[in-house]
């Protein structure tokens, strides 16, 4: 079993539950942090001291406070950790269950397990730790289908932002104006129309309302 584990979560109550799970697996060397920056520094120090961590368990959302952070989210932390310690196994333990987010973390950032916080979260976390130790992947049931061919969609963050604006009731013209103000490209009305037409075809949607219903149903937004 893992010898040295780092847990990054800003809620003390979550730490307590995670520590109980880790202790039940016989892991004694556990360190806790409430900021992503601290997690990064601990991992970096472990590498320099030649006493590296065997596993990182991290949340994705960290509440902002008076302390300025270089890595304000778990996703940014994961990206940076992969640069300095690419082989470090990472388990995400988060309330976030958007399929696009889960798929990106696994396929792009190499996360080994994704556990959704909930009633069975700690039970699933125990299973995830054991699976990852055996070099296997683990996904909570509600996101377990994220890697199936059915959901292997060619979409990016721009598409997700576009769909979210559409779901919030903005017209294509209003979305175009917002993107121009926020310096998001492409922002022209014709580009927005082309992108939405592509998404409608991809999801086999009859119209914008149908498109929003589909992407909500599969957890993209």
C-alpha positions as CSV (number, residue, x, y, z in Angstrom):
1,X,0.0,0.0,0.0
2,X,1.0,3.6,-0.4
3,X,3.5,4.9,2.2
4,X,3.3,8.7,1.9
5,X,0.1,10.5,1.0
6,X,-0.8,14.2,0.6
7,X,-4.4,15.3,1.0
8,X,-5.4,18.8,-0.4
9,X,-8.8,20.1,0.6
10,X,-9.9,23.3,2.2
11,X,-12.6,21.8,4.4
12,X,-11.6,20.4,7.8
13,X,-14.6,18.0,7.9
14,X,-13.6,16.5,4.5
15,X,-10.0,16.0,5.8
16,X,-11.4,14.1,8.8
17,X,-13.3,11.7,6.6
18,X,-10.5,11.2,4.2
19,X,-8.0,10.5,7.0
20,X,-10.3,7.9,8.4
21,X,-10.4,6.1,5.1
22,X,-6.6,6.3,4.7
23,X,-6.0,5.1,8.2
24,X,-8.3,2.1,7.6
25,X,-6.0,1.1,4.7
26,X,-3.0,1.0,7.0
27,X,-1.4,4.2,5.6
28,X,0.3,6.1,8.4
29,X,2.4,8.8,6.7
30,X,-0.3,11.3,5.7
31,X,0.1,15.1,5.3
32,X,-2.8,17.6,4.9
33,X,-2.9,21.0,3.3
34,X,-5.8,23.5,2.7
35,X,-4.2,25.4,-0.1
36,X,-3.0,24.2,-3.6
37,X,0.2,26.3,-3.3
38,X,1.1,24.4,-0.1
39,X,0.4,21.1,-1.8
40,X,2.7,22.1,-4.6
41,X,5.5,23.1,-2.2
42,X,5.2,19.9,-0.1
43,X,5.5,17.8,-3.3
44,X,8.4,19.8,-4.6
45,X,10.2,19.5,-1.2
46,X,9.6,15.8,-1.1
47,X,11.3,15.5,-4.5
48,X,14.2,17.6,-3.4
49,X,14.6,15.6,-0.2
50,X,14.4,12.4,-2.1
51,X,11.3,11.4,0.0
52,X,8.6,11.8,-2.6
53,X,4.9,11.4,-2.0
54,X,3.3,8.2,-3.4
55,X,-0.2,9.6,-3.9
56,X,-2.0,13.0,-4.1
57,X,-5.7,13.2,-3.2
58,X,-7.1,16.7,-4.1
59,X,-10.3,18.6,-4.4
60,X,-10.9,20.8,-7.4
61,X,-12.6,23.8,-5.8
62,X,-10.8,25.9,-3.1
63,X,-12.6,28.8,-1.6
64,X,-10.7,32.1,-2.1
65,X,-9.7,34.1,1.0
66,X,-7.2,36.8,2.0
67,X,-4.2,34.6,0.9
68,X,-3.2,35.1,-2.7
69,X,-2.6,31.8,-4.5
70,X,-0.5,30.9,-7.5
71,X,-2.7,27.8,-8.0
72,X,-6.2,28.7,-6.9
73,X,-7.8,25.5,-8.2
74,X,-7.1,21.8,-8.0
75,X,-7.0,21.6,-11.8
76,X,-4.2,24.1,-12.0
77,X,-2.4,22.3,-9.2
78,X,-2.7,19.0,-11.1
79,X,-1.3,20.5,-14.3
80,X,1.7,21.9,-12.5
81,X,2.4,18.7,-10.5
82,X,2.4,16.7,-13.7
83,X,5.3,19.0,-14.9
84,X,7.5,18.3,-11.8
85,X,6.3,14.8,-10.9
86,X,4.7,13.2,-14.0
87,X,4.5,9.7,-12.4
88,X,2.8,10.8,-9.2
89,X,-0.7,9.1,-9.0
90,X,-3.5,11.6,-8.4
91,X,-7.0,11.0,-7.2
92,X,-9.6,13.8,-7.6
93,X,-12.2,13.9,-4.8
94,X,-14.7,16.5,-5.7
95,X,-18.4,17.5,-5.9
96,X,-17.9,18.4,-9.5
97,X,-19.4,15.8,-11.8
98,X,-19.4,17.5,-15.2
99,X,-18.4,14.9,-17.8
100,X,-16.3,17.3,-19.8
101,X,-14.2,18.2,-16.8
102,X,-13.8,14.6,-15.7
103,X,-12.7,13.5,-19.2
104,X,-10.2,16.4,-19.5
105,X,-8.6,15.5,-16.2
106,X,-8.2,11.9,-17.1
107,X,-7.3,12.1,-20.8
108,X,-5.3,15.3,-20.7
109,X,-3.9,15.5,-17.2
110,X,-3.5,11.9,-16.4
111,X,-5.6,11.7,-13.3
112,X,-5.8,8.0,-12.1
113,X,-9.1,8.2,-10.3
114,X,-12.1,10.5,-10.0
115,X,-14.3,10.1,-7.0
116,X,-17.5,12.2,-6.6
117,X,-18.2,13.5,-3.1
118,X,-21.5,12.3,-1.8
119,X,-23.2,9.7,0.5
120,X,-20.9,6.9,-0.8
121,X,-18.0,9.2,-1.5
122,X,-15.7,7.8,1.3
123,X,-16.5,4.2,0.4
124,X,-15.7,4.9,-3.2
125,X,-12.5,6.7,-2.2
126,X,-11.3,3.6,-0.3
127,X,-11.9,1.6,-3.5
128,X,-10.2,4.2,-5.6
129,X,-7.0,4.2,-3.4
130,X,-6.8,0.4,-3.7
131,X,-7.4,0.4,-7.4
132,X,-4.8,3.1,-8.0
133,X,-2.3,1.3,-5.9
134,X,-2.8,-1.7,-8.2
135,X,-2.2,0.6,-11.2
136,X,-5.9,0.5,-12.1
137,X,-8.3,3.4,-12.9
138,X,-11.3,4.2,-10.8
139,X,-14.3,6.4,-11.6
140,X,-17.4,7.0,-9.5
141,X,-20.5,5.3,-10.9
142,X,-22.1,8.6,-11.9
143,X,-19.2,9.5,-14.2
144,X,-18.0,5.9,-15.1
145,X,-19.4,6.2,-18.7
146,X,-17.3,9.3,-19.4
147,X,-14.7,7.5,-21.5
148,X,-17.1,5.4,-23.6
149,X,-17.2,5.9,-27.3
150,X,-20.6,7.4,-27.0
151,X,-19.2,10.4,-25.1
152,X,-15.9,10.7,-27.0
153,X,-17.0,14.1,-28.3
154,X,-14.9,16.6,-30.2
155,X,-15.6,19.7,-28.1
156,X,-13.4,22.1,-26.3
157,X,-13.7,24.8,-23.5
158,X,-14.9,27.4,-26.0
159,X,-17.8,25.0,-26.9
160,X,-18.7,24.5,-23.3
161,X,-18.7,28.3,-22.6
162,X,-20.9,28.8,-25.7
163,X,-23.3,26.1,-24.6
164,X,-23.5,27.6,-21.0
165,X,-24.4,31.0,-22.4
166,X,-27.0,29.5,-24.7
167,X,-28.5,27.6,-21.7
168,X,-28.7,30.9,-19.8
169,X,-31.0,32.3,-22.4
170,X,-28.6,34.5,-24.4
171,X,-29.2,34.9,-28.1
172,X,-26.4,34.3,-30.6
173,X,-26.0,38.0,-31.1
174,X,-25.8,38.6,-27.3
175,X,-23.2,35.9,-26.9
176,X,-21.2,37.5,-29.7
177,X,-21.3,40.8,-28.0
178,X,-20.3,39.3,-24.6
179,X,-17.4,37.5,-26.1
180,X,-16.1,40.6,-27.8
181,X,-16.2,42.5,-24.5
182,X,-14.4,39.7,-22.7
183,X,-11.9,39.3,-25.6
184,X,-12.9,35.7,-26.2
185,X,-12.2,34.5,-29.7
186,X,-13.8,33.7,-32.1
187,X,-16.4,36.3,-31.2
188,X,-18.1,37.3,-34.5
189,X,-21.7,36.4,-35.0
190,X,-21.0,34.3,-38.0
191,X,-18.4,32.3,-36.0
192,X,-20.9,31.7,-33.2
193,X,-23.6,30.6,-35.7
194,X,-21.2,28.1,-37.4
195,X,-20.0,26.7,-34.1
196,X,-23.6,26.2,-32.8
197,X,-24.6,24.6,-36.2
198,X,-21.7,22.2,-35.8
199,X,-22.7,21.3,-32.3
200,X,-26.3,20.8,-33.3
201,X,-25.2,18.4,-36.0
202,X,-22.8,16.6,-33.7
203,X,-25.5,16.1,-31.0
204,X,-28.2,15.4,-33.5
205,X,-30.3,18.3,-32.0
206,X,-33.3,19.7,-33.8
207,X,-32.8,23.3,-32.5
208,X,-31.0,25.3,-29.8
209,X,-33.5,24.3,-27.1
210,X,-33.0,20.6,-27.9
211,X,-29.2,21.1,-28.0
212,X,-29.2,22.6,-24.5
213,X,-31.4,19.7,-23.2
214,X,-29.0,17.1,-24.6
215,X,-25.8,18.6,-23.3
216,X,-27.4,19.1,-19.8
217,X,-28.7,15.5,-19.9
218,X,-25.2,14.1,-20.5
219,X,-23.6,16.4,-17.9
220,X,-21.6,18.7,-20.2
221,X,-23.0,21.8,-18.6
